[in-house]
Amino acid sequence: MTVELVPTIDRENFIVNIQAAFKKAVVEEFGDDGKEVIPREDVEKSFAEEGAEIFDIISDGKIVGGTVLKINRATNHNELLLLYVNVNCHGKGIGSAAWQAIEKLYPDTKIWETATPYFEKRNLHFYINKCGFHAVEFYNPHHKDPHEIEEDFPGGEYFFRFEKVMRQ
């Protein structure tokens, strides 16, 4: 699978697509309560992060996903804030190809960091088994995320934090 990372031009399309992609797992786990799974404000907040770089994932000329990265060129400790693959594109190697493209685009990265909810089994498999991340922390009501917790998000108190050490 070949993909390209192209700077996002249509942020509204990005938001609609990521909400649809994230909703699938939440509905499967908790049912549909009609709420936005990932609120627009949270996506927009990621866009506004210092060092944020926003990309569409393109395959065969079509947008098949997207990502928001937080790049710190001073420390080279970078964060994968958001990554999604369109629901109708799951299981085709797009996520793995996108991650390889991200690593290639930022070869000076020392550490990548990301987080995912505990119930996102596909994400757990993807980050650990496909991308080489390691779970380094588990946020829960007794060990809260010092940065932020999405209390409104189903299962929002329970997140895994991952790191991938690229070089020392």
Buried (B, 14 or more C-beta within 10 A) or exposed (E): BEBEBEEBEEEEEBBEBBBBBBBBBBEEBEEEEEEBBBBEEBBEBBBEBEEBBBBBBBBEEEBBBBBBBBBBEEEBBBBBBBBBBBEEBEEEBBBBBBBBBBBEEBEEBEBBBBBBBBBBEBBBEBBBEEBBBEBEEEBEEEEEBEEEBBEEBBBBBBBBBBBBEBEE
